[in-house]
Amino acid sequence: MSSRCRPVRLAAAALLALAAPALADEGATDHVTELRVCADPNNLPFSNDRGEGFENRIVALLAADLGIPVRTTWWAQRRGFVRNTLKAGLCDVIPGVPVGYELTAFTRPYYRSSYVFVSRADAPPVTSFDDPRLRAVKVGVQMIGNDATNTPPAHALSRRGIVRNVSGYTVYGDYAEANPPARIVGAVASGEVEVAVAWGPLAGYFAKAQPVPLSVTPVSPLYEHPLPMVFDIGLGVRRGEDELKRMLNGALERNRDAIDAILAEYGVPRLDRN
């Protein structure tokens, strides 16, 4: 995914489902008998191959509403993910896609979240990229490449000259570990860094699992031209599959309360709810 959208779907590793046929005609959903989904098998809180992620649960909820089973193709959420899965016909749906993402069409959003500051709860929370404390403490930031400048928070810090005290934590990580992107949150709990800037759903989920209390605060400002810090998240589908999108939009609307409850259970910071 692009540097603007990749943060919402952090990294992991893969199994490939066998013989998953594409629809005979793009957009022809009248004979759909299963919800074919591509997901990461090692990327909580979003998904894993034991079905423990909130996207696993949301997909299962939608499929039950539509009266069809889920068939999942497991694939690492790394470069080329959409090309190797959705565009290759291995599946029809990718959960957790930013609305506006250029490689797919997408449903209505089912939540909006942002990057957040993560810090120890016994210290005053950082709430803004303009907080002078960010110049004096060790800061962790998510990165995609090797230069630590390709996520929106990395750009925001660099623009302010906050560079020398910043450590990058790749969203890919060591795939031999469980949920490798979670390391940035653990770094705050251990004191490796004092403040981290991470994608909200990841931070909200793993902050609750740390041995010390952590605070999770949406960043400010939420928009820094040209990159936003906030994203509406929907389901990605192939362009032209309007009937499938219509079916999914209906299921999302009918199950709005249940989806909200799942997101709350996983600690997802919401900017679309009071």
C-alpha positions as CSV (number, residue, x, y, z in Angstrom):
1,M,0.0,0.0,0.0
2,S,1.1,3.6,-0.4
3,S,2.8,5.6,2.3
4,R,-0.5,7.4,2.9
5,C,-2.5,4.3,3.5
6,R,-0.2,1.5,4.6
7,P,-0.2,2.6,8.3
8,V,-3.8,1.4,8.7
9,R,-2.8,-2.2,7.8
10,L,0.4,-3.1,9.6
11,A,2.7,-6.0,8.5
12,A,2.9,-9.9,8.9
13,A,3.4,-13.3,7.0
14,A,1.4,-15.7,4.8
15,L,-0.3,-18.9,3.8
16,L,-1.9,-19.0,0.3
17,A,-5.4,-20.6,0.1
18,L,-5.5,-23.2,-2.7
19,A,-7.7,-23.1,-5.8
20,A,-9.7,-20.0,-4.8
21,P,-11.7,-19.2,-8.0
22,A,-12.4,-15.6,-9.0
23,L,-16.0,-14.6,-10.0
24,A,-16.7,-15.5,-13.5
25,D,-17.6,-11.9,-14.4
26,E,-16.3,-8.9,-12.5
27,G,-19.3,-7.5,-10.6
28,A,-21.4,-10.7,-11.0
29,T,-22.4,-11.4,-7.4
30,D,-25.7,-13.1,-8.0
31,H,-24.1,-16.5,-7.5
32,V,-21.7,-15.7,-4.7
33,T,-21.8,-18.6,-2.2
34,E,-18.9,-17.5,0.1
35,L,-17.3,-14.3,1.2
36,R,-13.7,-14.6,-0.1
37,V,-11.4,-12.5,2.1
38,C,-7.7,-11.8,2.1
39,A,-6.1,-11.2,5.5
40,D,-2.9,-11.2,7.4
41,P,-2.4,-14.3,9.6
42,N,-0.1,-12.6,12.2
43,N,-1.3,-9.0,12.7
44,L,-3.4,-8.4,15.8
45,P,-5.5,-6.5,16.6
46,F,-6.6,-6.6,13.0
47,S,-6.4,-10.3,12.1
48,N,-4.7,-13.6,12.6
49,D,-5.1,-17.2,11.5
50,R,-7.0,-18.1,14.7
51,G,-9.7,-15.6,14.0
52,E,-8.8,-13.4,17.0
53,G,-8.6,-10.0,15.3
54,F,-11.4,-7.5,15.2
55,E,-11.5,-7.7,11.4
56,N,-11.9,-11.4,11.6
57,R,-14.9,-10.9,13.8
58,I,-16.4,-8.2,11.7
59,V,-16.0,-10.3,8.5
60,A,-17.7,-13.2,10.2
61,L,-20.5,-11.0,11.3
62,L,-21.1,-9.7,7.8
63,A,-21.0,-13.1,6.3
64,A,-23.5,-14.4,8.8
65,D,-25.8,-11.5,7.9
66,L,-25.5,-12.4,4.2
67,G,-26.0,-16.1,4.9
68,I,-22.7,-17.2,3.4
69,P,-19.5,-18.7,4.8
70,V,-16.1,-16.9,5.0
71,R,-13.2,-18.3,3.0
72,T,-9.9,-16.6,3.9
73,T,-6.7,-16.4,1.9
74,W,-3.8,-15.7,4.3
75,W,-1.2,-13.4,2.9
76,A,1.4,-11.1,4.6
77,Q,0.4,-7.5,4.6
78,R,3.5,-6.3,2.8
79,R,4.4,-4.6,-0.4
80,G,2.4,-6.0,-3.3
81,F,-0.4,-7.2,-1.1
82,V,-3.3,-6.0,-3.2
83,R,-1.6,-7.0,-6.5
84,N,-0.9,-10.5,-5.2
85,T,-4.4,-11.1,-3.6
86,L,-7.4,-9.0,-4.7
87,K,-6.1,-8.2,-8.2
88,A,-4.9,-11.7,-8.7
89,G,-8.4,-13.0,-8.1
90,L,-7.5,-14.9,-4.9
91,C,-10.3,-13.1,-2.9
92,D,-13.0,-10.5,-3.3
93,V,-12.7,-8.4,-0.1
94,I,-9.8,-6.9,1.9
95,P,-10.9,-5.6,5.3
96,G,-9.3,-2.4,6.8
97,V,-8.8,-0.3,3.6
98,P,-8.7,3.5,3.9
99,V,-11.6,5.1,2.1
100,G,-10.0,6.8,-0.9
101,Y,-7.3,4.2,-1.3
102,E,-6.2,4.3,-5.0
103,L,-5.8,0.6,-5.6
104,T,-9.3,-0.6,-4.8
105,A,-12.9,0.4,-4.6
106,F,-14.3,0.5,-1.1
107,T,-17.4,0.3,1.0
108,R,-18.8,2.8,3.4
109,P,-16.5,3.3,6.4
110,Y,-17.1,1.3,9.6
111,Y,-14.8,3.4,11.7
112,R,-12.5,6.4,11.7
113,S,-9.3,6.5,13.6
114,S,-6.0,8.4,13.7
115,Y,-2.4,8.2,14.7
116,V,-2.0,8.6,18.5
117,F,0.7,9.5,21.0
118,V,1.5,6.7,23.4
119,S,3.2,7.6,26.7
120,R,3.3,6.4,30.3
121,A,0.1,7.2,32.2
122,D,2.1,8.6,35.1
123,A,3.4,11.5,32.9
124,P,1.4,14.3,31.3
125,P,0.2,13.1,27.9
126,V,1.7,14.6,24.7
127,T,-1.2,15.9,22.6
128,S,0.5,17.8,19.8
129,F,3.4,17.5,17.4
130,D,4.2,21.1,18.6
131,D,4.7,20.0,22.2
132,P,8.3,21.1,23.1
133,R,8.8,17.8,25.1
134,L,9.1,16.0,21.8
135,R,12.4,17.7,21.3
136,A,13.8,16.5,24.6
137,V,12.7,12.9,25.0
138,K,13.2,9.7,23.1
139,V,10.5,9.3,20.5
140,G,9.4,6.2,18.6
141,V,7.7,6.4,15.2
142,Q,6.4,3.8,12.8
143,M,8.1,3.5,9.5
144,I,7.7,1.5,6.3
145,G,11.0,1.8,4.5
146,N,14.5,2.2,5.9
147,D,14.5,6.0,6.1
148,A,11.8,6.4,8.8
149,T,10.3,9.3,6.8
150,N,7.5,7.7,5.0
151,T,4.6,7.7,7.5
152,P,2.6,10.8,8.2
153,P,3.9,11.2,11.8
154,A,7.5,10.8,10.6
155,H,7.0,13.6,8.1
156,A,5.4,15.8,10.9
157,L,8.4,15.2,13.2
158,S,10.9,15.8,10.5
159,R,9.2,19.0,9.4
160,R,9.7,20.3,12.9
161,G,13.4,19.3,13.0
162,I,12.7,16.5,15.5
163,V,15.1,13.9,14.1
164,R,18.1,13.1,16.3
165,N,16.0,11.8,19.2
166,V,13.7,9.7,17.0
167,S,13.9,5.9,16.6
168,G,12.0,4.1,13.8
169,Y,10.0,0.9,14.3
170,T,9.1,-0.8,11.1
171,V,5.5,-1.9,10.5
172,Y,7.0,-5.2,9.1
173,G,9.1,-6.3,12.0
174,D,10.4,-9.8,12.6
175,Y,7.7,-12.1,11.2
176,A,8.9,-14.9,13.4
177,E,7.4,-13.0,16.3
178,A,3.7,-12.7,17.1
179,N,2.2,-9.4,15.8
180,P,5.6,-7.7,15.1
181,P,4.2,-4.1,14.7
182,A,3.3,-4.2,18.4
183,R,6.9,-3.6,19.4
184,I,6.6,0.1,19.3
185,V,4.0,0.1,22.1
186,G,6.1,-2.3,24.2
187,A,9.0,0.2,23.8
188,V,7.1,2.8,25.7
189,A,6.2,0.4,28.5
190,S,9.9,-0.7,28.8
191,G,11.3,2.8,28.7
192,E,13.1,2.3,25.4
193,V,11.3,5.4,24.3
194,E,9.2,7.9,26.3
195,V,6.7,8.7,23.6
196,A,5.6,6.7,20.5
197,V,3.5,7.8,17.6
198,A,1.5,4.8,16.3
199,W,-1.7,3.9,14.3
200,G,-4.6,4.2,16.8
201,P,-6.1,0.7,16.6
202,L,-2.7,-1.0,17.1
203,A,-1.8,1.3,20.0
204,G,-5.2,1.1,21.7
205,Y,-5.2,-2.7,21.7
206,F,-1.6,-3.3,22.8
207,A,-1.5,-0.5,25.4
208,K,-4.0,-2.4,27.5
209,A,-1.7,-5.5,27.5
210,Q,1.4,-3.7,28.9
211,P,2.6,-4.3,32.5
212,V,2.4,-0.5,33.2
213,P,-0.5,1.9,32.5
214,L,-0.2,3.8,29.2
215,S,-2.1,6.7,27.8
216,V,-3.3,6.8,24.2
217,T,-4.1,10.3,22.8
218,P,-5.0,11.3,19.2
219,V,-2.4,13.4,17.6
220,S,-2.8,17.0,16.7
221,P,-3.1,18.4,14.2
222,L,-5.0,15.7,12.4
223,Y,-4.1,17.1,9.0
224,E,-0.7,18.2,7.8
225,H,-0.5,18.9,4.1
226,P,-0.2,16.7,2.1
227,L,-0.7,13.7,4.5
228,P,-3.6,13.2,6.9
229,M,-3.2,11.6,10.3
230,V,-6.8,10.4,10.3
231,F,-8.4,7.8,8.1
232,D,-11.9,6.4,7.4
233,I,-11.7,2.6,7.2
234,G,-13.9,0.4,5.0
235,L,-13.7,-2.9,3.1
236,G,-11.7,-2.9,-0.2
237,V,-13.2,-4.6,-3.3
238,R,-12.3,-4.7,-7.0
239,R,-13.5,-1.8,-9.1
240,G,-16.7,-2.6,-11.0
241,E,-18.0,-5.0,-8.4
242,D,-20.9,-2.7,-7.5
243,E,-23.3,-5.4,-6.4
244,L,-20.8,-6.9,-4.0
245,K,-20.2,-3.4,-2.6
246,R,-23.9,-2.9,-2.2
247,M,-24.3,-6.1,-0.4
248,L,-21.5,-5.3,2.0
249,N,-22.7,-1.8,2.6
250,G,-26.1,-3.2,3.6
251,A,-24.6,-5.6,6.0
252,L,-22.4,-2.9,7.5
253,E,-25.4,-0.7,8.1
254,R,-27.5,-3.5,9.6
255,N,-24.8,-4.5,12.0
256,R,-23.5,-1.0,12.9
257,D,-24.2,-1.5,16.7
258,A,-22.5,-4.9,16.8
259,I,-19.5,-3.6,14.9
260,D,-19.2,-0.6,17.3
261,A,-19.2,-3.1,20.2
262,I,-16.4,-5.1,18.7
263,L,-14.3,-2.1,18.0
264,A,-14.8,-0.9,21.6
265,E,-13.8,-4.3,23.0
266,Y,-10.5,-4.0,21.1
267,G,-9.8,-0.5,22.3
268,V,-9.9,1.1,18.9
269,P,-9.7,4.9,19.3
270,R,-12.6,6.4,17.4
271,L,-13.0,9.9,15.9
272,D,-16.5,9.1,14.5
273,R,-18.1,8.6,18.0
274,N,-18.4,10.8,21.0
